[in-house]
Amino acid sequence: MTAVSRYVGGLKAIVAAAGLLAMLASAAHAQVVAPEEFHVGDRIALSVEGPATFSDTVSVRDGLILRLPNIGDIPLTGVKRANIQSYLTQAIGKFIRDPVVHATALVRISVLGAVGRPGFYTLPSDMLLSDVVMAAGGPGGNADLNRTVVKRGSEEVLSKEQVASALSSGETLDQLQLAPGDQMIVGEKPNSSFDTILKVLGVTVPVLSLLLYFSRR
């Protein structure tokens, strides 16, 4: 093999590798979904009134599509949850004349910490953050809403200051761009020194009483 042919072969290999990297980068970029957009597994409460009536809760499938009976697949890539009703009205209108569409995006998050019923909840994405706390049984007796945070995995996406502002101003899950799987952790009041003393005494006094009782036997 001549030096020229080796040079040409090397250039072809570099071009092929660059093309592969570009394809991988493009695929990775395409899979990135913004928090306020739909994710696979999200659910939508949907009702359609018109020549064909439909009412059900449907799930977003692989490929970010919504599969509806007698209509087929409707793509949801890039669609924001807040715009789902107008988007589906237009999309379904291509198959049904003058449909009346009611659509509410649902998002599944966990509500943890100082609430009455901690756990996972599937909630309308336009629900107020304050109503999310109430849906989880309301604040517990030791709750401090000013210490509440929102986490996405191990990352804190909303600080206690941001959550306190959202609670007071009446912001929704959509406005805060919460994503499926996010955790709202309701804070607890810190224990005061007096509380600590009472807890210690609550354990110490019975023990001393027992020791005194047995020492007299």
Rosetta constraint file for C-alpha pairs under 8 A:
AtomPair CA 1 CA 5 HARMONIC 6.34 0.50
AtomPair CA 1 CA 6 HARMONIC 6.65 0.50
AtomPair CA 2 CA 6 HARMONIC 6.28 0.50
AtomPair CA 3 CA 7 HARMONIC 6.10 0.50
AtomPair CA 4 CA 8 HARMONIC 6.18 0.50
AtomPair CA 5 CA 9 HARMONIC 6.02 0.50
AtomPair CA 6 CA 10 HARMONIC 6.11 0.50
AtomPair CA 7 CA 11 HARMONIC 6.31 0.50
AtomPair CA 8 CA 12 HARMONIC 6.31 0.50
AtomPair CA 9 CA 13 HARMONIC 6.30 0.50
AtomPair CA 10 CA 14 HARMONIC 6.25 0.50
AtomPair CA 11 CA 15 HARMONIC 6.16 0.50
AtomPair CA 12 CA 16 HARMONIC 6.07 0.50
AtomPair CA 13 CA 17 HARMONIC 6.11 0.50
AtomPair CA 14 CA 18 HARMONIC 6.10 0.50
AtomPair CA 15 CA 19 HARMONIC 6.15 0.50
AtomPair CA 16 CA 20 HARMONIC 6.25 0.50
AtomPair CA 17 CA 21 HARMONIC 6.20 0.50
AtomPair CA 18 CA 22 HARMONIC 6.16 0.50
AtomPair CA 19 CA 23 HARMONIC 6.25 0.50
AtomPair CA 20 CA 24 HARMONIC 6.23 0.50
AtomPair CA 21 CA 25 HARMONIC 6.08 0.50
AtomPair CA 22 CA 26 HARMONIC 6.07 0.50
AtomPair CA 23 CA 27 HARMONIC 6.14 0.50
AtomPair CA 24 CA 28 HARMONIC 6.12 0.50
AtomPair CA 25 CA 29 HARMONIC 6.10 0.50
AtomPair CA 26 CA 30 HARMONIC 6.12 0.50
AtomPair CA 27 CA 31 HARMONIC 6.37 0.50
AtomPair CA 28 CA 32 HARMONIC 6.72 0.50
AtomPair CA 33 CA 37 HARMONIC 6.42 0.50
AtomPair CA 33 CA 38 HARMONIC 7.42 0.50
AtomPair CA 33 CA 39 HARMONIC 6.97 0.50
AtomPair CA 33 CA 78 HARMONIC 7.66 0.50
AtomPair CA 34 CA 38 HARMONIC 7.98 0.50
AtomPair CA 35 CA 177 HARMONIC 5.48 0.50
AtomPair CA 35 CA 178 HARMONIC 6.02 0.50
AtomPair CA 35 CA 179 HARMONIC 4.74 0.50
AtomPair CA 35 CA 180 HARMONIC 7.97 0.50
AtomPair CA 36 CA 80 HARMONIC 5.67 0.50
AtomPair CA 36 CA 81 HARMONIC 6.11 0.50
AtomPair CA 36 CA 82 HARMONIC 7.94 0.50
AtomPair CA 36 CA 174 HARMONIC 6.16 0.50
AtomPair CA 36 CA 177 HARMONIC 4.88 0.50
AtomPair CA 36 CA 178 HARMONIC 6.69 0.50
AtomPair CA 36 CA 179 HARMONIC 6.59 0.50
AtomPair CA 37 CA 77 HARMONIC 7.86 0.50
AtomPair CA 37 CA 78 HARMONIC 6.23 0.50
AtomPair CA 37 CA 79 HARMONIC 5.68 0.50
AtomPair CA 37 CA 80 HARMONIC 4.28 0.50
AtomPair CA 37 CA 81 HARMONIC 5.61 0.50
AtomPair CA 38 CA 42 HARMONIC 6.47 0.50
AtomPair CA 38 CA 60 HARMONIC 7.58 0.50
AtomPair CA 38 CA 64 HARMONIC 7.28 0.50
AtomPair CA 38 CA 76 HARMONIC 6.87 0.50
AtomPair CA 38 CA 77 HARMONIC 7.31 0.50
AtomPair CA 38 CA 78 HARMONIC 7.59 0.50
AtomPair CA 38 CA 79 HARMONIC 6.69 0.50
AtomPair CA 38 CA 80 HARMONIC 6.59 0.50
AtomPair CA 38 CA 81 HARMONIC 6.39 0.50
AtomPair CA 39 CA 60 HARMONIC 6.95 0.50
AtomPair CA 39 CA 64 HARMONIC 6.73 0.50
AtomPair CA 39 CA 180 HARMONIC 7.70 0.50
AtomPair CA 40 CA 59 HARMONIC 7.80 0.50
AtomPair CA 40 CA 60 HARMONIC 5.12 0.50
AtomPair CA 40 CA 61 HARMONIC 5.48 0.50
AtomPair CA 40 CA 62 HARMONIC 5.83 0.50
AtomPair CA 40 CA 63 HARMONIC 7.55 0.50
AtomPair CA 40 CA 64 HARMONIC 5.87 0.50
AtomPair CA 41 CA 59 HARMONIC 5.75 0.50
AtomPair CA 41 CA 60 HARMONIC 5.16 0.50
AtomPair CA 41 CA 61 HARMONIC 6.36 0.50
AtomPair CA 42 CA 59 HARMONIC 5.65 0.50
AtomPair CA 42 CA 60 HARMONIC 5.32 0.50
AtomPair CA 42 CA 105 HARMONIC 7.83 0.50
AtomPair CA 42 CA 106 HARMONIC 6.63 0.50
AtomPair CA 42 CA 107 HARMONIC 6.32 0.50
AtomPair CA 42 CA 108 HARMONIC 7.61 0.50
AtomPair CA 42 CA 180 HARMONIC 7.48 0.50
AtomPair CA 43 CA 57 HARMONIC 6.49 0.50
AtomPair CA 43 CA 58 HARMONIC 5.53 0.50
AtomPair CA 43 CA 59 HARMONIC 4.35 0.50
AtomPair CA 43 CA 60 HARMONIC 6.14 0.50
AtomPair CA 43 CA 105 HARMONIC 6.35 0.50
AtomPair CA 43 CA 106 HARMONIC 5.30 0.50
AtomPair CA 43 CA 107 HARMONIC 7.04 0.50
AtomPair CA 44 CA 57 HARMONIC 5.46 0.50
AtomPair CA 44 CA 58 HARMONIC 5.34 0.50
AtomPair CA 44 CA 59 HARMONIC 6.34 0.50
AtomPair CA 44 CA 60 HARMONIC 7.87 0.50
AtomPair CA 44 CA 103 HARMONIC 6.56 0.50
AtomPair CA 44 CA 104 HARMONIC 5.62 0.50
AtomPair CA 44 CA 105 HARMONIC 4.57 0.50
AtomPair CA 44 CA 106 HARMONIC 5.59 0.50
AtomPair CA 45 CA 55 HARMONIC 7.88 0.50
AtomPair CA 45 CA 56 HARMONIC 6.14 0.50
AtomPair CA 45 CA 57 HARMONIC 4.33 0.50
AtomPair CA 45 CA 58 HARMONIC 6.54 0.50
AtomPair CA 45 CA 102 HARMONIC 7.96 0.50
AtomPair CA 45 CA 103 HARMONIC 5.63 0.50
AtomPair CA 45 CA 104 HARMONIC 5.17 0.50
AtomPair CA 45 CA 105 HARMONIC 6.47 0.50
AtomPair CA 45 CA 106 HARMONIC 7.20 0.50
AtomPair CA 46 CA 54 HARMONIC 7.72 0.50
AtomPair CA 46 CA 55 HARMONIC 5.70 0.50
AtomPair CA 46 CA 56 HARMONIC 5.57 0.50
AtomPair CA 46 CA 57 HARMONIC 5.85 0.50
AtomPair CA 46 CA 58 HARMONIC 7.12 0.50
AtomPair CA 46 CA 101 HARMONIC 7.36 0.50
AtomPair CA 46 CA 102 HARMONIC 5.78 0.50
AtomPair CA 46 CA 103 HARMONIC 4.53 0.50
AtomPair CA 46 CA 104 HARMONIC 6.64 0.50
AtomPair CA 47 CA 53 HARMONIC 7.55 0.50
AtomPair CA 47 CA 54 HARMONIC 5.38 0.50
AtomPair CA 47 CA 55 HARMONIC 4.03 0.50
AtomPair CA 47 CA 56 HARMONIC 6.39 0.50
AtomPair CA 47 CA 101 HARMONIC 5.91 0.50
AtomPair CA 47 CA 102 HARMONIC 5.25 0.50
AtomPair CA 47 CA 103 HARMONIC 6.55 0.50
AtomPair CA 48 CA 52 HARMONIC 7.44 0.50
AtomPair CA 48 CA 53 HARMONIC 5.41 0.50
AtomPair CA 48 CA 54 HARMONIC 4.94 0.50
AtomPair CA 48 CA 55 HARMONIC 6.27 0.50
AtomPair CA 48 CA 99 HARMONIC 6.46 0.50
AtomPair CA 48 CA 100 HARMONIC 5.67 0.50
AtomPair CA 48 CA 101 HARMONIC 4.67 0.50
AtomPair CA 48 CA 102 HARMONIC 6.50 0.50
AtomPair CA 49 CA 53 HARMONIC 4.91 0.50
AtomPair CA 49 CA 54 HARMONIC 6.80 0.50
AtomPair CA 49 CA 99 HARMONIC 5.77 0.50
AtomPair CA 49 CA 100 HARMONIC 4.92 0.50
AtomPair CA 49 CA 101 HARMONIC 6.46 0.50
AtomPair CA 50 CA 96 HARMONIC 7.37 0.50
AtomPair CA 50 CA 97 HARMONIC 7.44 0.50
AtomPair CA 50 CA 98 HARMONIC 7.01 0.50
AtomPair CA 50 CA 99 HARMONIC 5.09 0.50
AtomPair CA 50 CA 100 HARMONIC 6.41 0.50
AtomPair CA 51 CA 96 HARMONIC 7.04 0.50
AtomPair CA 51 CA 97 HARMONIC 7.55 0.50
AtomPair CA 51 CA 99 HARMONIC 7.85 0.50
AtomPair CA 52 CA 96 HARMONIC 7.35 0.50
AtomPair CA 58 CA 66 HARMONIC 7.38 0.50
AtomPair CA 58 CA 67 HARMONIC 7.93 0.50
AtomPair CA 59 CA 66 HARMONIC 6.80 0.50
AtomPair CA 60 CA 64 HARMONIC 5.88 0.50
AtomPair CA 60 CA 65 HARMONIC 5.68 0.50
AtomPair CA 60 CA 66 HARMONIC 5.28 0.50
AtomPair CA 60 CA 67 HARMONIC 7.94 0.50
AtomPair CA 61 CA 65 HARMONIC 5.31 0.50
AtomPair CA 61 CA 66 HARMONIC 6.26 0.50
AtomPair CA 61 CA 67 HARMONIC 7.67 0.50
AtomPair CA 63 CA 75 HARMONIC 7.96 0.50
AtomPair CA 64 CA 75 HARMONIC 6.14 0.50
AtomPair CA 64 CA 76 HARMONIC 5.41 0.50
AtomPair CA 64 CA 77 HARMONIC 5.77 0.50
AtomPair CA 65 CA 73 HARMONIC 5.97 0.50
AtomPair CA 65 CA 74 HARMONIC 5.41 0.50
AtomPair CA 65 CA 75 HARMONIC 4.41 0.50
AtomPair CA 65 CA 76 HARMONIC 5.47 0.50
AtomPair CA 65 CA 77 HARMONIC 7.60 0.50
AtomPair CA 66 CA 72 HARMONIC 7.99 0.50
AtomPair CA 66 CA 73 HARMONIC 5.45 0.50
AtomPair CA 66 CA 74 HARMONIC 5.01 0.50
AtomPair CA 66 CA 75 HARMONIC 6.36 0.50
AtomPair CA 66 CA 76 HARMONIC 7.04 0.50
AtomPair CA 67 CA 71 HARMONIC 7.66 0.50
AtomPair CA 67 CA 72 HARMONIC 5.33 0.50
AtomPair CA 67 CA 73 HARMONIC 4.40 0.50
AtomPair CA 67 CA 74 HARMONIC 6.33 0.50
AtomPair CA 68 CA 72 HARMONIC 5.21 0.50
AtomPair CA 68 CA 73 HARMONIC 6.39 0.50
AtomPair CA 68 CA 74 HARMONIC 7.73 0.50
AtomPair CA 71 CA 92 HARMONIC 7.64 0.50
AtomPair CA 71 CA 95 HARMONIC 6.71 0.50
AtomPair CA 74 CA 91 HARMONIC 7.28 0.50
AtomPair CA 79 CA 83 HARMONIC 6.93 0.50
AtomPair CA 79 CA 84 HARMONIC 6.96 0.50
AtomPair CA 79 CA 87 HARMONIC 7.82 0.50
AtomPair CA 80 CA 84 HARMONIC 6.58 0.50
AtomPair CA 81 CA 105 HARMONIC 5.75 0.50
AtomPair CA 81 CA 125 HARMONIC 7.17 0.50
AtomPair CA 81 CA 174 HARMONIC 7.18 0.50
AtomPair CA 82 CA 105 HARMONIC 7.60 0.50
AtomPair CA 82 CA 125 HARMONIC 7.63 0.50
AtomPair CA 82 CA 126 HARMONIC 7.42 0.50
AtomPair CA 82 CA 174 HARMONIC 6.66 0.50
AtomPair CA 83 CA 87 HARMONIC 6.10 0.50
AtomPair CA 84 CA 88 HARMONIC 5.96 0.50
AtomPair CA 84 CA 103 HARMONIC 6.50 0.50
AtomPair CA 84 CA 104 HARMONIC 7.18 0.50
AtomPair CA 84 CA 105 HARMONIC 7.02 0.50
AtomPair CA 85 CA 89 HARMONIC 6.05 0.50
AtomPair CA 85 CA 101 HARMONIC 6.70 0.50
AtomPair CA 85 CA 102 HARMONIC 6.15 0.50
AtomPair CA 85 CA 103 HARMONIC 4.83 0.50
AtomPair CA 85 CA 104 HARMONIC 6.97 0.50
AtomPair CA 86 CA 90 HARMONIC 6.36 0.50
AtomPair CA 87 CA 91 HARMONIC 6.19 0.50
AtomPair CA 88 CA 92 HARMONIC 5.71 0.50
AtomPair CA 88 CA 93 HARMONIC 7.97 0.50
AtomPair CA 88 CA 101 HARMONIC 7.24 0.50
AtomPair CA 88 CA 103 HARMONIC 7.68 0.50
AtomPair CA 89 CA 93 HARMONIC 5.85 0.50
AtomPair CA 89 CA 99 HARMONIC 6.82 0.50
AtomPair CA 89 CA 100 HARMONIC 7.19 0.50
AtomPair CA 89 CA 101 HARMONIC 5.58 0.50
AtomPair CA 90 CA 94 HARMONIC 6.90 0.50
AtomPair CA 91 CA 95 HARMONIC 7.79 0.50
AtomPair CA 92 CA 96 HARMONIC 6.05 0.50
AtomPair CA 92 CA 99 HARMONIC 7.20 0.50
AtomPair CA 93 CA 97 HARMONIC 5.71 0.50
AtomPair CA 93 CA 98 HARMONIC 6.16 0.50
AtomPair CA 93 CA 99 HARMONIC 6.06 0.50
AtomPair CA 104 CA 124 HARMONIC 6.41 0.50
AtomPair CA 104 CA 125 HARMONIC 7.47 0.50
AtomPair CA 105 CA 124 HARMONIC 5.78 0.50
AtomPair CA 105 CA 125 HARMONIC 5.65 0.50
AtomPair CA 105 CA 126 HARMONIC 7.92 0.50
AtomPair CA 106 CA 122 HARMONIC 6.10 0.50
AtomPair CA 106 CA 123 HARMONIC 5.18 0.50
AtomPair CA 106 CA 124 HARMONIC 4.39 0.50
AtomPair CA 106 CA 125 HARMONIC 5.35 0.50
AtomPair CA 107 CA 122 HARMONIC 5.39 0.50
AtomPair CA 107 CA 123 HARMONIC 5.38 0.50
AtomPair CA 107 CA 124 HARMONIC 6.27 0.50
AtomPair CA 107 CA 125 HARMONIC 5.76 0.50
AtomPair CA 107 CA 179 HARMONIC 7.04 0.50
AtomPair CA 107 CA 180 HARMONIC 5.57 0.50
AtomPair CA 108 CA 120 HARMONIC 6.80 0.50
AtomPair CA 108 CA 121 HARMONIC 5.46 0.50
AtomPair CA 108 CA 122 HARMONIC 4.11 0.50
AtomPair CA 108 CA 123 HARMONIC 6.25 0.50
AtomPair CA 108 CA 179 HARMONIC 7.94 0.50
AtomPair CA 108 CA 180 HARMONIC 5.05 0.50
AtomPair CA 108 CA 181 HARMONIC 6.24 0.50
AtomPair CA 108 CA 182 HARMONIC 7.96 0.50
AtomPair CA 109 CA 120 HARMONIC 5.71 0.50
AtomPair CA 109 CA 121 HARMONIC 5.60 0.50
AtomPair CA 109 CA 122 HARMONIC 6.53 0.50
AtomPair CA 109 CA 123 HARMONIC 7.84 0.50
AtomPair CA 109 CA 179 HARMONIC 7.60 0.50
AtomPair CA 109 CA 180 HARMONIC 5.60 0.50
AtomPair CA 109 CA 181 HARMONIC 4.93 0.50
AtomPair CA 109 CA 182 HARMONIC 5.18 0.50
AtomPair CA 109 CA 183 HARMONIC 5.95 0.50
AtomPair CA 109 CA 184 HARMONIC 7.52 0.50
AtomPair CA 110 CA 118 HARMONIC 7.52 0.50
AtomPair CA 110 CA 119 HARMONIC 5.44 0.50
AtomPair CA 110 CA 120 HARMONIC 4.17 0.50
AtomPair CA 110 CA 121 HARMONIC 5.98 0.50
AtomPair CA 110 CA 181 HARMONIC 6.75 0.50
AtomPair CA 110 CA 182 HARMONIC 6.44 0.50
AtomPair CA 110 CA 183 HARMONIC 4.82 0.50
AtomPair CA 110 CA 184 HARMONIC 6.18 0.50
AtomPair CA 111 CA 115 HARMONIC 7.77 0.50
AtomPair CA 111 CA 118 HARMONIC 5.46 0.50
AtomPair CA 111 CA 119 HARMONIC 5.57 0.50
AtomPair CA 111 CA 120 HARMONIC 6.34 0.50
AtomPair CA 111 CA 121 HARMONIC 7.33 0.50
AtomPair CA 111 CA 132 HARMONIC 7.91 0.50
AtomPair CA 111 CA 133 HARMONIC 7.43 0.50
AtomPair CA 111 CA 136 HARMONIC 6.66 0.50
AtomPair CA 111 CA 183 HARMONIC 5.95 0.50
AtomPair CA 111 CA 184 HARMONIC 4.83 0.50
AtomPair CA 111 CA 185 HARMONIC 6.00 0.50
AtomPair CA 111 CA 186 HARMONIC 7.43 0.50
AtomPair CA 112 CA 118 HARMONIC 4.80 0.50
AtomPair CA 112 CA 119 HARMONIC 6.28 0.50
AtomPair CA 112 CA 183 HARMONIC 7.04 0.50
AtomPair CA 112 CA 184 HARMONIC 6.10 0.50
AtomPair CA 112 CA 185 HARMONIC 4.71 0.50
AtomPair CA 112 CA 186 HARMONIC 6.15 0.50
AtomPair CA 113 CA 118 HARMONIC 6.77 0.50
AtomPair CA 113 CA 185 HARMONIC 5.10 0.50
AtomPair CA 113 CA 186 HARMONIC 4.76 0.50
AtomPair CA 113 CA 187 HARMONIC 6.19 0.50
AtomPair CA 113 CA 188 HARMONIC 7.36 0.50
AtomPair CA 114 CA 118 HARMONIC 7.86 0.50
AtomPair CA 114 CA 139 HARMONIC 6.07 0.50
AtomPair CA 114 CA 140 HARMONIC 4.97 0.50
AtomPair CA 114 CA 141 HARMONIC 7.67 0.50
AtomPair CA 114 CA 142 HARMONIC 6.59 0.50
AtomPair CA 114 CA 143 HARMONIC 5.03 0.50
AtomPair CA 114 CA 144 HARMONIC 7.91 0.50
AtomPair CA 114 CA 185 HARMONIC 7.76 0.50
AtomPair CA 114 CA 186 HARMONIC 5.33 0.50
AtomPair CA 114 CA 187 HARMONIC 6.12 0.50
AtomPair CA 114 CA 188 HARMONIC 5.96 0.50
AtomPair CA 115 CA 133 HARMONIC 7.15 0.50
AtomPair CA 115 CA 136 HARMONIC 6.26 0.50
AtomPair CA 115 CA 137 HARMONIC 5.97 0.50
AtomPair CA 115 CA 138 HARMONIC 5.56 0.50
AtomPair CA 115 CA 139 HARMONIC 4.57 0.50
AtomPair CA 115 CA 140 HARMONIC 4.64 0.50
AtomPair CA 115 CA 143 HARMONIC 7.19 0.50
AtomPair CA 115 CA 186 HARMONIC 6.82 0.50
AtomPair CA 116 CA 136 HARMONIC 6.16 0.50
AtomPair CA 116 CA 137 HARMONIC 4.19 0.50
AtomPair CA 116 CA 138 HARMONIC 5.67 0.50
AtomPair CA 116 CA 139 HARMONIC 6.33 0.50
AtomPair CA 116 CA 140 HARMONIC 5.52 0.50
AtomPair CA 117 CA 136 HARMONIC 4.97 0.50
AtomPair CA 117 CA 137 HARMONIC 5.06 0.50
AtomPair CA 117 CA 138 HARMONIC 7.92 0.50
AtomPair CA 118 CA 136 HARMONIC 6.01 0.50
AtomPair CA 118 CA 137 HARMONIC 7.81 0.50
AtomPair CA 119 CA 136 HARMONIC 7.50 0.50
AtomPair CA 121 CA 136 HARMONIC 7.88 0.50
AtomPair CA 123 CA 127 HARMONIC 7.04 0.50
AtomPair CA 123 CA 132 HARMONIC 7.86 0.50
AtomPair CA 125 CA 172 HARMONIC 7.03 0.50
AtomPair CA 125 CA 173 HARMONIC 5.25 0.50
AtomPair CA 125 CA 174 HARMONIC 5.39 0.50
AtomPair CA 126 CA 172 HARMONIC 5.30 0.50
AtomPair CA 126 CA 173 HARMONIC 5.93 0.50
AtomPair CA 126 CA 174 HARMONIC 5.85 0.50
AtomPair CA 127 CA 131 HARMONIC 6.54 0.50
AtomPair CA 127 CA 132 HARMONIC 7.00 0.50
AtomPair CA 127 CA 172 HARMONIC 5.24 0.50
AtomPair CA 127 CA 173 HARMONIC 6.10 0.50
AtomPair CA 128 CA 132 HARMONIC 6.55 0.50
AtomPair CA 128 CA 167 HARMONIC 7.92 0.50
AtomPair CA 128 CA 170 HARMONIC 5.99 0.50
AtomPair CA 128 CA 171 HARMONIC 5.60 0.50
AtomPair CA 128 CA 172 HARMONIC 4.17 0.50
AtomPair CA 128 CA 173 HARMONIC 6.48 0.50
AtomPair CA 129 CA 133 HARMONIC 6.86 0.50
AtomPair CA 129 CA 166 HARMONIC 7.08 0.50
AtomPair CA 129 CA 167 HARMONIC 6.05 0.50
AtomPair CA 129 CA 170 HARMONIC 7.02 0.50
AtomPair CA 129 CA 171 HARMONIC 6.22 0.50
AtomPair CA 129 CA 172 HARMONIC 5.46 0.50
AtomPair CA 129 CA 173 HARMONIC 6.22 0.50
AtomPair CA 130 CA 134 HARMONIC 6.75 0.50
AtomPair CA 130 CA 167 HARMONIC 5.50 0.50
AtomPair CA 130 CA 170 HARMONIC 7.21 0.50
AtomPair CA 131 CA 135 HARMONIC 6.09 0.50
AtomPair CA 132 CA 136 HARMONIC 6.51 0.50
AtomPair CA 133 CA 137 HARMONIC 6.86 0.50
AtomPair CA 133 CA 138 HARMONIC 5.25 0.50
AtomPair CA 133 CA 139 HARMONIC 6.68 0.50
AtomPair CA 134 CA 138 HARMONIC 4.01 0.50
AtomPair CA 134 CA 139 HARMONIC 7.23 0.50
AtomPair CA 139 CA 143 HARMONIC 5.54 0.50
AtomPair CA 139 CA 144 HARMONIC 8.00 0.50
AtomPair CA 139 CA 145 HARMONIC 7.80 0.50
AtomPair CA 139 CA 186 HARMONIC 7.81 0.50
AtomPair CA 142 CA 188 HARMONIC 5.54 0.50
AtomPair CA 142 CA 189 HARMONIC 5.60 0.50
AtomPair CA 143 CA 186 HARMONIC 6.85 0.50
AtomPair CA 143 CA 187 HARMONIC 5.81 0.50
AtomPair CA 143 CA 188 HARMONIC 4.46 0.50
AtomPair CA 143 CA 189 HARMONIC 5.87 0.50
AtomPair CA 144 CA 148 HARMONIC 7.18 0.50
AtomPair CA 144 CA 186 HARMONIC 7.12 0.50
AtomPair CA 144 CA 187 HARMONIC 5.12 0.50
AtomPair CA 144 CA 188 HARMONIC 4.88 0.50
AtomPair CA 144 CA 189 HARMONIC 5.23 0.50
AtomPair CA 145 CA 164 HARMONIC 6.97 0.50
AtomPair CA 145 CA 186 HARMONIC 6.08 0.50
AtomPair CA 145 CA 187 HARMONIC 5.83 0.50
AtomPair CA 145 CA 188 HARMONIC 7.65 0.50
AtomPair CA 146 CA 160 HARMONIC 6.07 0.50
AtomPair CA 146 CA 161 HARMONIC 7.18 0.50
AtomPair CA 146 CA 163 HARMONIC 7.53 0.50
AtomPair CA 146 CA 164 HARMONIC 5.42 0.50
AtomPair CA 146 CA 187 HARMONIC 7.12 0.50
AtomPair CA 147 CA 160 HARMONIC 5.18 0.50
AtomPair CA 147 CA 161 HARMONIC 7.98 0.50
AtomPair CA 147 CA 164 HARMONIC 7.91 0.50
AtomPair CA 147 CA 186 HARMONIC 6.83 0.50
AtomPair CA 147 CA 187 HARMONIC 4.47 0.50
AtomPair CA 147 CA 188 HARMONIC 6.83 0.50
AtomPair CA 148 CA 159 HARMONIC 7.63 0.50
AtomPair CA 148 CA 160 HARMONIC 5.11 0.50
AtomPair CA 148 CA 163 HARMONIC 6.41 0.50
AtomPair CA 148 CA 164 HARMONIC 7.40 0.50
AtomPair CA 148 CA 184 HARMONIC 7.25 0.50
AtomPair CA 148 CA 185 HARMONIC 5.61 0.50
AtomPair CA 148 CA 186 HARMONIC 4.38 0.50
AtomPair CA 148 CA 187 HARMONIC 4.52 0.50
AtomPair CA 149 CA 156 HARMONIC 7.12 0.50
AtomPair CA 149 CA 157 HARMONIC 7.94 0.50
AtomPair CA 149 CA 158 HARMONIC 5.70 0.50
AtomPair CA 149 CA 159 HARMONIC 5.20 0.50
AtomPair CA 149 CA 160 HARMONIC 4.89 0.50
AtomPair CA 149 CA 163 HARMONIC 6.23 0.50
AtomPair CA 149 CA 184 HARMONIC 6.04 0.50
AtomPair CA 149 CA 185 HARMONIC 5.49 0.50
AtomPair CA 149 CA 186 HARMONIC 6.73 0.50
AtomPair CA 149 CA 187 HARMONIC 7.43 0.50
AtomPair CA 150 CA 156 HARMONIC 5.95 0.50
AtomPair CA 150 CA 157 HARMONIC 5.82 0.50
AtomPair CA 150 CA 158 HARMONIC 4.96 0.50
AtomPair CA 150 CA 159 HARMONIC 6.85 0.50
AtomPair CA 150 CA 163 HARMONIC 7.62 0.50
AtomPair CA 150 CA 182 HARMONIC 6.89 0.50
AtomPair CA 150 CA 183 HARMONIC 5.48 0.50
AtomPair CA 150 CA 184 HARMONIC 4.47 0.50
AtomPair CA 150 CA 185 HARMONIC 6.09 0.50
AtomPair CA 151 CA 155 HARMONIC 5.47 0.50
AtomPair CA 151 CA 156 HARMONIC 4.27 0.50
AtomPair CA 151 CA 157 HARMONIC 5.40 0.50
AtomPair CA 151 CA 158 HARMONIC 6.90 0.50
AtomPair CA 151 CA 182 HARMONIC 5.82 0.50
AtomPair CA 151 CA 183 HARMONIC 5.10 0.50
AtomPair CA 151 CA 184 HARMONIC 6.55 0.50
AtomPair CA 151 CA 185 HARMONIC 7.70 0.50
AtomPair CA 152 CA 156 HARMONIC 6.27 0.50
AtomPair CA 152 CA 157 HARMONIC 6.35 0.50
AtomPair CA 152 CA 181 HARMONIC 7.05 0.50
AtomPair CA 152 CA 182 HARMONIC 4.80 0.50
AtomPair CA 152 CA 183 HARMONIC 6.35 0.50
AtomPair CA 153 CA 182 HARMONIC 7.15 0.50
AtomPair CA 153 CA 183 HARMONIC 7.87 0.50
AtomPair CA 158 CA 162 HARMONIC 5.73 0.50
AtomPair CA 158 CA 163 HARMONIC 6.23 0.50
AtomPair CA 159 CA 163 HARMONIC 6.21 0.50
AtomPair CA 160 CA 164 HARMONIC 6.02 0.50
AtomPair CA 161 CA 165 HARMONIC 6.22 0.50
AtomPair CA 162 CA 166 HARMONIC 6.15 0.50
AtomPair CA 163 CA 167 HARMONIC 6.10 0.50
AtomPair CA 164 CA 168 HARMONIC 6.28 0.50
AtomPair CA 165 CA 169 HARMONIC 6.03 0.50
AtomPair CA 166 CA 170 HARMONIC 5.83 0.50
AtomPair CA 166 CA 171 HARMONIC 5.07 0.50
AtomPair CA 166 CA 172 HARMONIC 7.94 0.50
AtomPair CA 166 CA 176 HARMONIC 7.98 0.50
AtomPair CA 167 CA 171 HARMONIC 6.61 0.50
AtomPair CA 171 CA 175 HARMONIC 6.09 0.50
AtomPair CA 171 CA 176 HARMONIC 6.92 0.50
AtomPair CA 172 CA 176 HARMONIC 6.27 0.50
AtomPair CA 173 CA 177 HARMONIC 6.10 0.50
AtomPair CA 173 CA 178 HARMONIC 5.51 0.50
AtomPair CA 174 CA 178 HARMONIC 6.32 0.50
AtomPair CA 178 CA 182 HARMONIC 6.55 0.50
AtomPair CA 191 CA 195 HARMONIC 6.05 0.50
AtomPair CA 191 CA 196 HARMONIC 6.78 0.50
AtomPair CA 192 CA 196 HARMONIC 6.42 0.50
AtomPair CA 193 CA 197 HARMONIC 6.23 0.50
AtomPair CA 194 CA 198 HARMONIC 6.25 0.50
AtomPair CA 195 CA 199 HARMONIC 6.24 0.50
AtomPair CA 196 CA 200 HARMONIC 6.23 0.50
AtomPair CA 197 CA 201 HARMONIC 6.10 0.50
AtomPair CA 198 CA 202 HARMONIC 5.95 0.50
AtomPair CA 199 CA 203 HARMONIC 6.55 0.50
AtomPair CA 200 CA 204 HARMONIC 5.99 0.50
AtomPair CA 201 CA 205 HARMONIC 5.65 0.50
AtomPair CA 202 CA 206 HARMONIC 7.14 0.50
AtomPair CA 203 CA 207 HARMONIC 6.67 0.50
AtomPair CA 204 CA 208 HARMONIC 6.18 0.50
AtomPair CA 205 CA 209 HARMONIC 6.11 0.50
AtomPair CA 206 CA 210 HARMONIC 6.25 0.50
AtomPair CA 207 CA 211 HARMONIC 6.30 0.50
AtomPair CA 208 CA 212 HARMONIC 6.08 0.50
AtomPair CA 209 CA 213 HARMONIC 6.11 0.50
AtomPair CA 210 CA 214 HARMONIC 6.27 0.50
AtomPair CA 211 CA 215 HARMONIC 6.04 0.50
AtomPair CA 212 CA 216 HARMONIC 6.48 0.50
AtomPair CA 213 CA 217 HARMONIC 6.89 0.50
